[in-house]
Amino acid sequence: MQTIKPLDRPPRSSLPPEWLGEEAGTDRTTEDNIPVAPPSRVKDRPLLTMLTGLNAGQVFPLDGAETIIGRAKDAHVRLDEAGISRNHARIVRTEDGRYVAEDLRSTNGLFVNGARVDKAVLGASDRIQVGPNVVFRFGLLDAEEEELARQLFESSTRDALTRAYNRKYLSERLGAEVAYAQRHATTLAVILLDLDHFKRVNDSHGHQAGDAVLRVVAAQIARLIRAEDIFARFGGEEFLVVVRGIEHANVARFAERIRMAVEQLVIPVGDLRLRASLSLGVATLAECHGGGVETLLQLADERLYKAKVSGRNRVAS
């Protein structure tokens, strides 16, 4: 029977030395300059994190002494849901630093951890349900955790290059907006925008120049829209604005303001000074005669095509 003797030294790697580099040396000593762990951070930032729906992951800080949750325009946490009352519930910070959730005589009630309540003191990780569909988690976070939560939500809903909403978020949100407008007989419109001759920029000046044009144009559009509008990247050089509560003629004027603002841009790229223009198609839900998202987008796309074949850098409505 063969006896296996212990090795006097560790076996050498069978990999070529040039693959290992200096870091693989077996004669290195362990570093002893590891920094001291930072002190534990104070979790003093109260937050609601949305757990359901297309805005899942969004965080709402509870900065004031009172935070109103509801459908009203002046609610601190505004929810466009059919089952949410105008002033549905509130969260109050008491003098001793506790947080209390209170139902404001809502139609569909306030629930904490599955039980319907009129008033309840909140603890870390408690689940708060308002109406039939919306659930939040209450928590106390430190500043770094709060910032991380914001970044995670932003990265899941925003286009990394232009900071406009991404196509996935737009698809879900537009469906909800159309359903809400049809249910409540409110006005809704979309503006489909396309950068004219964008391929020429990439071909002539490179993709970095193209990226710069996209970023600057998107930032200009974002400055012009209202807080209640939705601005998203629809495709490579296409964008979409969802516009609430404006009649058709005024949406066309709004689109014209966007067109003019982009036309006036001078975009610096190294030693270059580039220009951009947009073709825009406007469509309103009222024109769709009962049709939904697909009909609305198809109509906007047809008008965008009309703007392009008519000479570009114009609005078709």
QUIQUIMO-V303599 format. One record per residue. N is the residue number from 0. OMEGA is omega in whole degrees, -180 to 180 (* if undefined). BURIAL is + if it has 9 or more other C-alpha atoms within 8 Angstrom, else -. Layout:
n omega burial
N OMEGA BURIAL
N OMEGA BURIAL
This chain:
n omega burial
0 -176 -
1 178 -
2 178 -
3 -180 -
4 176 -
5 178 -
6 177 -
7 -179 -
8 -179 -
9 179 -
10 178 -
11 179 -
12 177 -
13 179 -
14 177 -
15 -178 -
16 -177 -
17 177 -
18 -174 -
19 -179 +
20 -176 -
21 -175 -
22 -175 -
23 -178 -
24 -178 -
25 -178 -
26 179 -
27 175 -
28 -180 -
29 180 -
30 -179 -
31 -178 -
32 178 -
33 -177 -
34 178 -
35 180 -
36 180 -
37 178 -
38 180 -
39 -176 -
40 -179 -
41 177 -
42 -174 -
43 -178 -
44 -179 +
45 -176 +
46 165 +
47 175 +
48 -180 +
49 -176 +
50 -174 +
51 173 +
52 -175 -
53 176 -
54 179 -
55 -177 +
56 180 +
57 -178 +
58 -179 +
59 179 -
60 177 -
61 -172 +
62 -174 -
63 176 -
64 -180 -
65 177 +
66 -180 +
67 176 +
68 180 +
69 -177 +
70 -178 +
71 -179 +
72 -178 -
73 176 -
74 179 +
75 174 -
76 -173 +
77 -176 +
78 177 -
79 -180 -
80 -177 -
81 -177 -
82 -179 +
83 176 +
84 -178 +
85 171 -
86 -168 +
87 -177 +
88 175 +
89 174 +
90 -174 +
91 173 +
92 -178 +
93 -178 +
94 180 -
95 172 -
96 177 -
97 178 +
98 -174 +
99 174 +
100 -175 +
101 176 +
102 180 +
103 178 -
104 -179 -
105 180 +
106 -172 +
107 168 +
108 177 +
109 -178 +
110 174 +
111 -177 +
112 174 -
113 -179 -
114 178 -
115 -176 -
116 167 +
117 -179 -
118 -180 -
119 174 +
120 -175 -
121 173 +
122 -179 -
123 178 -
124 174 -
125 178 +
126 -176 +
127 178 +
128 177 +
129 -175 +
130 -174 +
131 -167 -
132 -170 +
133 -179 +
134 175 +
135 168 +
136 177 +
137 178 +
138 173 +
139 -175 +
140 169 +
141 -174 +
142 -179 -
143 178 -
144 178 -
145 -180 +
146 178 -
147 179 -
148 178 +
149 -178 +
150 179 -
151 178 +
152 180 +
153 -177 -
154 -180 +
155 -175 -
156 -174 +
157 171 +
158 -172 +
159 -176 -
160 -170 -
161 -177 +
162 169 -
163 176 +
164 -180 +
165 -174 +
166 -180 +
167 179 -
168 -180 +
169 -178 +
170 -179 -
171 -176 +
172 -179 +
173 176 +
174 179 +
175 -179 -
176 179 +
177 179 +
178 180 -
179 -179 +
180 179 +
181 -178 -
182 -175 -
183 178 -
184 177 -
185 -178 -
186 178 +
187 -180 +
188 173 +
189 173 +
190 178 +
191 -174 +
192 178 +
193 178 +
194 -178 +
195 174 +
196 -176 -
197 -179 +
198 179 -
199 179 -
200 179 +
201 -177 +
202 -175 -
203 -171 -
204 178 +
205 -175 +
206 176 +
207 176 -
208 177 +
209 178 +
210 179 +
211 178 +
212 180 +
213 -179 +
214 -176 +
215 179 +
216 179 +
217 179 +
218 179 +
219 179 +
220 -179 +
221 178 +
222 -174 -
223 -175 -
224 179 -
225 -179 -
226 -177 -
227 177 -
228 -180 +
229 -178 +
230 -175 +
231 172 +
232 -172 +
233 180 +
234 -178 -
235 178 -
236 178 +
237 177 +
238 178 +
239 173 +
240 174 +
241 -172 +
242 179 +
243 164 +
244 179 -
245 179 +
246 -171 -
247 -177 +
248 -180 -
249 175 -
250 178 +
251 177 +
252 177 -
253 178 -
254 179 +
255 176 +
256 177 -
257 -179 +
258 -178 +
259 -179 -
260 179 +
261 179 +
262 -177 +
263 -178 -
264 167 +
265 -171 -
266 -180 +
267 175 -
268 -174 +
269 179 -
270 -178 -
271 171 -
272 -173 -
273 176 +
274 178 +
275 174 +
276 -177 +
277 162 +
278 -172 +
279 174 +
280 -176 +
281 176 +
282 178 +
283 -178 +
284 -180 +
285 180 -
286 -172 -
287 174 +
288 178 -
289 177 -
290 -177 +
291 -174 +
292 -176 +
293 179 -
294 -180 +
295 -180 +
296 179 +
297 179 -
298 178 +
299 -180 +
300 177 +
301 180 +
302 174 +
303 178 +
304 178 +
305 178 +
306 -179 +
307 -177 +
308 178 -
309 176 -
310 -180 -
311 -179 +
312 -180 +
313 179 +
314 172 +
315 -177 +
316 * -
